Amino acid sequence: MTDRRALLRSLFDAAVAAAQPALCLPPHLPPPPRGRTIVIGAGKASAAMARALEDHWDAPLEGLVVTRYGYEVPCRRIEIVQAAHPVPDAAGIEAARRIRARVDALGPDDLVIALISGGGSALLAAPLPGLTLADKQQVNAALLASGATISEMNCVRRHLSAVKGGRLAAACHPARVLALLISDVPGDDPIDIASGPTVADPTTCADALAIIARYRIELAPAMVELLRSGAGESIKPGDARLARAETRIIAAPQLALEAAARVARAAGLTPYILGDSLEGEARDLGKAMAGIARQVALRGQPFAAPCVLLSGGETTVTLRGQGRGGRNVEFLLALGIALDGLPGVHALAADTDGVDGVEEIAGACLAPDTLARAWAAGIHPRARLDANDGHGFFQALGDAVVTGPTLTNVNDFRAVIVDAASC
């Protein structure tokens, strides 16, 4: 039997490689326009996307994109700036102001290429009039800790922003807009990728208020009034300013899972892709996945072992303890507790951007002996899960997966290798 941990890492690396902008962006570039070409963008992959564009664009261009601190890629003609993620900072507000200024006074012969990827919601921070950076920081932090889905979080963000929810594309009118997106959201809906700065938004301020109420999130009075008055309404479908805006998704979680599946087959394992948009509480998904893995290992149902169960999507973590969060490590720790040392099951869960939660750690690996090693080291698995301290748990065992900036982002990657068990 090959080293399962090394194989898991090769599956993850293949998933990340499949979503690299240098590979997936060039086929989508249009011919140069008669007028100017302006490049704008935001997200963890935006700098790498800008570099790929420059390398394959022979005509004049200029522009500005904002990426996460540490994700900068040197470019010759496109300016790269960095800002904070997942909670915005002043650098993100300044970047949004400058990007918005870049698209002023464009004409019908001009082309705007928008490079959008996951993380853009926080990086492209532009509060509506009457709101402050502190307001944006407060609501972002509250949403992240609430257990709300990414779609729900982005609905709220769109109605508090001066650039999201189609506003940035509307500002480019009458120029043509081509938005190239790397998806990090379940279902690949463009409105949820960086909160949709270049696409029409069918949701409303009333929807945002309902989400705030559902999760009992405290908002500053100015935000509540903005939503209640309708002043935060976004650009709606059918708006004439978006008539020349086109959106293309150039990489998505499904493509990454398919790349991992090819590596699995080459290693002699049958891959099963369970879904690219699995959501819900991370610990609940971990328990459910453990049940599937147990049935495969002990009963050969619904799949025969050996095999690998692949999945993607974006789970949530409702913070109740004092740990550092991280949805991938929370999933993995819950999976391990439910498996309780079942032989023949190895797993990896990691974020393809290299950052799980707010940690500079992608995720972790799990083996049949993980819980036994934890107990021997005096580490209580259930207590760590209750404290939302998956990162602390796996780091203490030397099982964290650290990649550094991957320069792309197609959401979470989960792989569970199941060999036949004898017990």
Stockholm file with secondary structure:
# STOCKHOLM 1.0

chainA/1-423         MTDRRALLRSLFDAAVAAAQPALCLPPHLPPPPRGRTIVIGAGKASAAMARALEDHWDAPLEGLVVTRYGYEVPCRRIEIVQAAHPVPDAAGIEAARRIRARVDALGPDDLVIALISGGGSALLAAPLPGLTLADKQQVNAALLASGATISEMNCVRRHLSAVKGGRLAAACHPARVLALLISDVPGDDPIDIASGPTVADPTTCADALAIIARYRIELAPAMVELLRSGAGESIKPGDARLARAETRIIAAPQLALEAAARVARAAGLTPYILGDSLEGEARDLGKAMAGIARQVALRGQPFAAPCVLLSGGETTVTLRGQGRGGRNVEFLLALGIALDGLPGVHALAADTDGVDGVEEIAGACLAPDTLARAWAAGIHPRARLDANDGHGFFQALGDAVVTGPTLTNVNDFRAVIVDAASC
#=GR chainA/1-423 SS CCCHHHHHHHHHHHHHHHTCHHHHSGGGCCCCCSSCEEEEEESTTHHHHHHHHHHTCCSCCEEEEEEETTCCCCCSSEEEEEECSSSCCHHHHHHHHHHHHHTTTCCTTCEEEEEEETTHHHHSCCBCTTCCHHHHHHHHHHHHHHTCCHHHHHHHHHTTBSSTTTHHHHHHTTSEEEEEEECCSGGGCGGGSTTCTTSCCCCCHHHHHHHHHHTTCCCCHHHHHHHHHTTTCCCCTTCGGGTTEEEEEEECHHHHHHHHHHHHHHTTCEEEEEEEEECSBHHHHHHHHHHHHHHHHHHCCSSCSSEEEEEEECCBCCCCSSSCCCHHHHHHHHHHHHHTTCTTEEEEEEETTSCBTTBSCCEEEECTTHHHHHHHTTCCHHHHHHTTCHHHHHHHTTCEECCCCCSCCCCEEEEEEECCCCC
#=GC SS_cons         CCCHHHHHHHHHHHHHHHTCHHHHSGGGCCCCCSSCEEEEEESTTHHHHHHHHHHTCCSCCEEEEEEETTCCCCCSSEEEEEECSSSCCHHHHHHHHHHHHHTTTCCTTCEEEEEEETTHHHHSCCBCTTCCHHHHHHHHHHHHHHTCCHHHHHHHHHTTBSSTTTHHHHHHTTSEEEEEEECCSGGGCGGGSTTCTTSCCCCCHHHHHHHHHHTTCCCCHHHHHHHHHTTTCCCCTTCGGGTTEEEEEEECHHHHHHHHHHHHHHTTCEEEEEEEEECSBHHHHHHHHHHHHHHHHHHCCSSCSSEEEEEEECCBCCCCSSSCCCHHHHHHHHHHHHHTTCTTEEEEEEETTSCBTTBSCCEEEECTTHHHHHHHTTCCHHHHHHTTCHHHHHHHTTCEECCCCCSCCCCEEEEEEECCCCC
//
